[in-house]
Amino acid sequence: MTALELHQRLARVRPEVEVIGFEISPERVRRATEQLEAVRAGSTTFASDARVSFALGGFETPLPAGRRASVIRAFNVLRQYDESEVGDAWSRMVARLQPDGVLVEGTCNEIGRVASWATVTSAGPQTFTISLRLAELEKPSIVAERLPKALIHHNVPGQPIHALLSDLDRAWQHNAGVGVYGATQRWLASVEALDAGGWSVLGARSRRRLGELTVPWAQIAPA
């Protein structure tokens, strides 16, 4: 479902996009391929000709004919690894990208409403993004339990990621009054407060309205 939903969204802006879902479990690849047959038969809400397929593989993302991906999305994969293995996993995936390709590696909850990720290129990690469903959000630091493996053990006092989440919580609380205009306006005000307070907030306002906050990786890299 993740691969099909991803293709459905990307195809709106890049009709030629192709999505390949890799899995190290042969059984899961078999089951996904069988489910894809229902898509091809037109018995689902997905396009029957969606350019989606599944294959056996891991961090090496073995695309056929030596092809290289433009984007690799790896979510909820490195959670089961030791932090010491993250750098090698990043390197293996980035090595399979096109020269200007990007690895998006992170973690989300079961329905994707609390998420965070790092974008990584051949030059190393570039940015860190938090993405939250703003409706009924109590405090932004709920994302602490869904940080990427490279950060989750560093959310302690004295570390940059802890400072970011603490500042974000304070800004969210300080702008509680703005909430009468909606959670989106409260979030925008909170992000603007971070930007004014010294954090280098990146990205377009349209992305922030979706509940996103992006900062340079250098600002939250473990000290």
SVG drawing of the C-alpha trace seen along z (x, -y; Angstrom):
<svg xmlns="http://www.w3.org/2000/svg" viewBox="-13 -37 43 53">
<polyline fill="none" stroke="black" stroke-width="0.4" points="0.0,0.0 2.8,-2.4 4.4,-2.0 1.0,-2.4 0.0,-5.4 3.4,-7.0 3.1,-6.4 -0.4,-7.8 0.8,-11.1 4.0,-11.5 2.2,-10.8 0.2,-13.9 3.3,-16.0 5.5,-13.5 3.3,-11.2 6.3,-9.2 7.4,-8.3 8.1,-4.6 8.1,-3.2 9.8,0.1 9.2,1.5 12.1,3.5 11.8,5.9 14.2,8.4 11.5,10.9 10.6,13.2 7.2,13.8 6.4,10.2 7.5,9.6 5.3,12.6 2.3,11.2 2.8,7.7 3.1,9.0 -0.1,11.0 -1.9,7.9 -0.6,6.0 -2.6,8.4 -5.8,6.9 -4.6,3.5 -3.8,4.6 -7.3,6.2 -8.9,2.8 -10.5,4.0 -8.9,1.3 -8.9,-2.5 -5.4,-2.6 -4.7,-3.1 -4.4,0.4 -1.4,-0.7 0.4,-2.2 4.2,-1.9 4.7,0.0 6.5,3.2 8.1,5.2 11.5,6.9 13.7,8.7 16.4,6.4 17.7,4.2 20.0,1.2 21.7,2.0 18.4,1.4 19.2,3.7 17.6,1.9 17.7,3.9 20.2,3.2 22.4,1.1 19.8,-1.7 20.1,-4.3 17.2,-5.8 16.5,-9.5 14.9,-9.1 15.1,-6.4 12.5,-6.5 13.4,-4.4 11.0,-4.7 10.8,-2.6 13.8,-0.5 16.7,-1.6 14.8,-1.6 15.8,2.1 19.5,1.4 22.1,0.0 23.0,-3.7 26.5,-2.6 25.1,-1.0 23.3,-4.1 26.2,-5.7 27.0,-2.6 23.4,-2.1 23.2,-5.7 26.3,-5.3 25.1,-2.1 21.8,-3.6 23.3,-6.9 25.8,-5.0 22.8,-3.7 21.4,-7.1 21.8,-9.2 24.4,-12.0 21.7,-14.5 19.6,-11.9 18.3,-12.1 17.8,-9.6 14.9,-10.3 15.3,-8.3 13.1,-8.5 10.4,-7.2 6.7,-7.6 3.8,-6.2 1.5,-3.6 -0.7,-5.9 1.9,-8.5 0.6,-11.4 3.7,-11.8 6.9,-11.6 10.5,-12.9 13.2,-12.3 16.7,-13.3 17.5,-14.0 20.9,-12.6 22.9,-13.2 26.4,-12.2 27.6,-15.2 26.1,-13.7 22.9,-14.6 21.5,-17.9 18.2,-18.7 16.0,-17.4 12.2,-17.6 9.4,-17.1 5.9,-16.5 2.8,-16.5 -0.9,-16.3 -1.9,-19.5 -5.5,-18.7 -5.7,-17.7 -1.9,-18.1 -1.0,-18.5 2.6,-19.3 5.1,-19.0 7.7,-17.0 5.4,-14.0 7.7,-13.4 10.5,-12.5 9.4,-8.9 9.6,-8.9 13.0,-10.5 15.4,-8.8 17.8,-6.3 20.6,-8.8 18.9,-11.2 16.5,-9.3 19.1,-8.5 20.4,-12.1 17.2,-13.7 18.6,-14.6 19.6,-17.9 22.7,-19.4 22.0,-18.0 20.8,-20.1 17.8,-18.0 16.6,-18.3 17.0,-22.0 15.0,-22.2 12.1,-20.1 12.1,-22.1 12.0,-25.4 9.3,-24.2 7.2,-23.1 7.6,-26.5 6.7,-28.3 3.6,-26.1 2.5,-26.8 3.3,-30.6 1.1,-30.8 -1.8,-28.9 -4.0,-32.0 -3.4,-32.0 -5.2,-28.6 -8.6,-30.4 -7.8,-30.9 -7.0,-27.2 -4.1,-24.8 -2.4,-25.8 -2.1,-29.4 -0.8,-28.4 1.8,-26.2 2.9,-28.9 3.3,-31.4 5.3,-28.8 7.6,-28.1 8.1,-31.8 9.1,-32.2 11.7,-29.5 13.0,-31.3 13.2,-34.6 14.9,-32.8 17.9,-31.7 16.9,-28.4 17.3,-28.4 13.9,-27.4 13.9,-26.2 11.2,-25.4 8.2,-27.2 5.3,-28.5 3.1,-26.1 5.0,-23.1 4.8,-24.7 1.1,-24.9 1.0,-21.1 2.6,-20.8 6.2,-20.6 9.3,-22.1 12.6,-21.8 16.0,-22.9 19.6,-22.3 21.0,-19.0 24.0,-20.8 21.9,-22.6 20.6,-19.4 23.5,-17.0 24.5,-15.1 27.2,-17.1"/>
</svg>
